[in-house]
Amino acid sequence: MKPIKVKSNYPIDIIGAGAIGHLWAGFLMNQNHKINLLTSKQRKPQLITIKSPLLSKQVKIQYVDMDNWRPSTVIIICVKAFQLETVCQQLVKKGLKDATIILMMNGMGLVECVQRNLPECKVLHAYLTHGAYLSEDTLYHTGTGITQLGNLHSDFQFEEFEPLIETLNQALPKVSWNADHQSAMHLKLIINSIINPLTAMHKLKNGQLLNKSGELVKIAELLLNELEPLIPSLVPSLSKEAIKNEIENVAMGTAENRSSMLQDVLKNKPTEIDQINGYLVCLAKKQSVDLAQHIKLINQIKTLQN
């Protein structure tokens, strides 16, 4: 397989006009790449002000509706996990075959969805720790982080994607390849299963979970304790204590962020609870592990959605 060559002005399509979609669109445009930001309906170009520790700039975003779109060879998908099946079906109708797809979304079972619908495409999954939110015509980059790329079920090698990774890294560092990507995504899944629903339930920024004397910390510990029997199969290189430290580090590093689940709840939108906590519950059932607290949390979030 030949490496993907990405040059200046190279067209990159981004599906999903939320905060992360706009974040990557703005930073890639700053490097003079031609970016199409895909939307479900026609939308006029818009000037977006980026407020970031890395970049302060106004960019003109070009939106393209799916009906009038001709896919390029690199597609970044930033939709919600429950929307991915619909997006894949749209890509099938477009006759998409030989393309590299990068999934930048929470949850698991996503790579399998794309591979089932688009078996000829190369699928990468991103471990992303950037924080951002969109307010009218301003994008706030509230937490700088990293982006690690890899695939959960293939023998892809870094050399195949080195030019693409370098291009993304120049736009919004730091982007790197992770040879043990499955463990990284499982760790992110565990972190999200605790931070996201708790912040969404109690309308808190991530950092507010760190109040050591608070009831929320006890609930977070209960959630993590329930997952302990799954840790050897999900993240074999880490102990429960090490994972607890990772959760605290993420909450501290994104202290001013509103989790994506909280943002969805505040906007009365569906959440990704089924693809995060629900995915863990399904795994636990296969191992005869009871996740009562996680099931309770899932029901609470779904009550909020309704």
C-alpha positions in Angstrom: 0.0 0.0 0.0 1.4 3.3 -1.1 1.8 6.1 1.5 -0.8 8.9 1.3 0.8 12.0 0.0 -0.7 15.2 1.3 0.5 18.6 0.0 -0.3 22.2 0.6 -3.8 23.0 -0.7 -4.7 19.3 -0.5 -8.5 18.9 -0.3 -9.7 17.4 3.0 -13.4 16.8 3.7 -14.8 17.1 7.2 -18.2 15.7 7.9 -19.8 17.2 11.0 -20.1 20.9 11.6 -19.8 20.9 15.3 -17.0 22.2 17.5 -14.4 19.6 16.6 -15.3 19.8 12.9 -14.8 23.6 13.0 -11.7 23.2 15.0 -10.0 21.1 12.4 -11.4 23.0 9.5 -10.0 26.3 10.9 -6.6 25.0 11.8 -6.2 23.2 8.4 -7.3 26.3 6.5 -4.6 28.2 8.4 -2.1 25.9 6.6 -3.7 26.7 3.3 -5.5 23.4 2.8 -8.8 23.4 0.9 -11.4 22.3 3.4 -15.0 21.4 2.7 -17.1 21.2 5.9 -20.1 18.9 5.1 -23.6 19.7 6.4 -26.9 17.9 5.8 -28.5 21.1 4.4 -27.3 24.0 2.3 -25.6 26.7 4.4 -24.0 29.9 3.4 -20.2 30.5 4.0 -19.5 32.0 7.5 -16.7 33.9 9.1 -15.7 32.1 12.2 -13.4 33.6 14.8 -11.0 31.1 16.4 -10.0 31.9 19.9 -7.2 29.4 20.9 -3.9 29.5 22.8 -2.4 28.3 19.5 -4.2 30.6 17.0 -6.2 33.8 17.0 -7.7 34.2 13.6 -10.9 34.7 11.6 -11.5 32.1 8.8 -14.2 31.9 6.2 -15.7 28.4 6.4 -17.1 26.9 3.2 -20.0 24.6 3.8 -21.0 21.9 1.3 -24.2 20.0 1.6 -24.0 16.2 1.1 -26.1 16.2 -2.1 -23.7 18.5 -4.0 -20.5 17.0 -2.7 -17.8 15.0 -4.5 -15.7 13.1 -2.0 -11.9 13.5 -1.8 -9.4 10.9 -0.7 -9.2 12.0 3.0 -12.3 12.4 5.0 -12.5 13.3 8.7 -15.8 12.4 10.3 -16.8 14.3 13.5 -20.5 13.5 13.9 -22.0 11.9 16.9 -21.6 8.2 17.2 -25.3 7.4 16.7 -25.2 9.3 13.4 -22.3 7.3 11.9 -24.5 4.6 10.3 -26.5 7.2 8.4 -23.2 8.9 7.2 -21.8 5.6 6.0 -24.9 4.9 4.0 -24.6 8.3 2.4 -21.0 7.6 1.5 -22.0 4.3 0.0 -24.5 6.1 -2.3 -21.6 8.4 -3.3 -19.7 5.4 -4.5 -16.9 6.0 -2.1 -14.2 3.3 -2.2 -10.6 4.1 -2.1 -10.4 6.8 0.7 -8.9 7.2 4.1 -11.5 7.9 6.8 -10.5 9.3 10.2 -13.1 9.0 12.9 -13.0 11.8 15.5 -15.8 10.9 17.9 -16.5 9.3 21.2 -17.6 5.7 21.7 -16.7 2.3 20.4 -18.0 0.0 17.7 -17.4 2.8 15.2 -14.6 1.3 13.1 -16.7 -1.8 12.7 -19.6 0.3 11.4 -17.4 1.9 8.7 -15.7 -1.3 7.7 -19.1 -3.1 7.3 -20.4 -0.4 5.0 -17.2 0.7 3.2 -14.8 -2.4 3.2 -12.5 -0.9 0.6 -11.7 2.2 2.7 -8.9 2.6 5.2 -10.3 3.5 8.6 -8.3 5.2 11.3 -9.7 6.1 14.8 -8.5 9.2 16.6 -7.8 9.5 20.3 -8.5 13.2 20.8 -8.1 15.3 24.0 -8.7 18.8 22.6 -11.6 20.7 24.1 -13.7 23.1 22.1 -17.1 24.6 21.9 -18.9 26.7 19.3 -20.9 29.8 20.2 -22.6 31.5 17.2 -19.7 32.7 15.1 -16.9 32.0 17.6 -15.0 28.8 18.2 -13.4 28.6 21.6 -10.5 26.2 21.9 -10.7 25.6 25.6 -8.2 22.8 26.0 -5.2 22.0 23.9 -4.4 18.4 23.7 -3.1 15.6 21.5 -4.4 13.5 18.7 -3.3 9.9 18.4 -4.2 7.9 15.3 -4.5 4.1 14.8 -6.8 1.3 13.9 -8.4 -1.3 16.2 -8.5 -4.3 13.9 -5.9 -4.0 11.2 -2.1 -4.3 10.6 -1.8 -0.8 9.3 1.7 0.7 9.7 2.8 4.2 10.5 4.7 4.5 7.2 1.4 4.2 5.2 0.0 7.4 6.8 3.2 9.4 7.7 2.6 12.3 5.2 -1.0 12.6 6.4 -0.1 12.5 10.0 2.6 15.1 9.5 0.1 17.4 7.7 -2.3 17.2 10.5 0.5 17.7 13.1 1.6 20.9 11.3 -2.0 22.2 11.5 -3.0 21.3 15.1 -0.2 19.6 17.1 0.5 17.2 18.4 -0.7 14.4 16.1 1.1 11.0 16.3 0.7 7.3 15.5 -0.1 4.8 18.2 0.8 1.2 17.6 -1.2 0.1 20.6 -4.3 2.1 19.6 -6.8 -0.4 21.0 -5.6 0.1 24.6 -5.6 3.9 24.1 -9.3 3.9 22.8 -10.3 1.6 25.7 -8.7 4.0 28.2 -10.5 6.9 26.6 -13.8 4.9 26.8 -13.3 4.3 30.5 -12.4 8.0 31.1 -15.4 9.2 29.1 -17.8 6.8 30.9 -17.1 8.6 34.1 -16.4 12.2 33.2 -19.0 12.7 30.5 -22.2 11.4 32.2 -21.4 12.8 35.6 -20.8 16.3 34.2 -23.9 16.0 32.1 -26.1 14.9 35.0 -24.9 17.7 37.3 -24.3 20.4 34.7 -20.6 20.8 35.7 -17.4 21.7 34.0 -14.9 18.8 33.9 -12.6 20.3 36.6 -15.5 20.5 39.1 -15.4 16.7 39.4 -12.1 17.0 41.3 -13.7 18.3 44.6 -12.2 15.5 46.8 -14.7 15.9 49.5 -17.7 15.8 47.2 -20.3 13.1 46.7 -19.5 13.1 43.0 -16.0 11.8 43.6 -17.5 8.9 45.5 -19.8 8.1 42.6 -16.9 8.3 40.2 -15.0 5.8 42.3 -18.0 3.5 42.4 -18.2 3.6 38.6 -14.5 2.8 38.3 -14.7 0.0 40.9 -17.4 -1.6 38.8 -15.1 -1.6 35.8 -12.2 -3.2 37.6 -13.0 -6.8 36.4 -12.9 -5.5 32.8 -9.6 -3.7 33.1 -7.3 -6.7 32.4 -9.0 -7.2 29.0 -9.5 -3.6 28.1 -6.2 -1.9 29.3 -4.0 -4.8 30.4 -0.9 -2.5 31.0 -2.6 -0.3 33.5 -3.9 -0.8 37.1 -7.1 0.6 38.4 -5.1 3.2 40.4 -3.2 4.2 37.2 -6.5 4.7 35.4 -7.9 6.7 38.3 -4.9 9.0 37.9 -5.5 9.3 34.2 -9.1 10.3 34.8 -8.0 13.0 37.3 -5.4 14.2 34.8 -7.9 14.6 32.0 -10.4 16.4 34.3 -7.6 18.7 35.5 -6.2 19.3 32.0 -9.7 20.1 30.6 -11.0 21.8 33.8 -12.8 24.6 32.0 -14.3 22.3 29.4 -17.9 21.3 29.1 -17.9 17.6 28.1 -19.6 16.8 24.8 -22.3 15.0 26.7 -23.0 18.0 28.8 -23.2 20.2 25.7 -25.7 17.8 24.1 -27.9 17.8 27.3 -27.8 21.6 27.4 -28.9 21.7 23.8 -31.6 19.1 24.3 -29.8 16.8 21.8 -29.4 13.0 22.0 -26.2 11.9 23.7 -23.6 9.1 23.0 -24.4 7.3 26.3 -25.2 4.0 24.4 -21.9 4.1 22.6 -19.9 4.8 25.8 -21.4 3.4 29.0 -23.8 1.2 27.0 -20.9 -0.4 25.1 -19.2 -1.2 28.5 -22.4 -2.8 29.8 -22.6 -5.1 26.7 -18.9 -6.1 27.3 -19.6 -6.7 31.0 -22.6 -9.0 30.3 -20.4 -11.2 28.1 -18.1 -11.6 31.1 -20.9 -11.9 33.7 -19.9 -8.7 35.3 -22.7 -6.5 36.8 -22.4 -2.7 36.1 -25.4 -1.6 38.2 -24.1 2.0 38.7 -23.4 2.4 35.0 -26.9 1.1 34.1 -28.4 3.5 36.6 -26.4 6.4 35.0 -27.5 5.4 31.5 -31.1 5.5 32.6 -30.6 8.9 34.3 -29.0 10.4 31.1 -31.8 9.0 29.0 -34.3 10.6 31.3 -32.6 13.9 30.8 -32.7 13.4 27.0 -36.5 12.8 27.1 
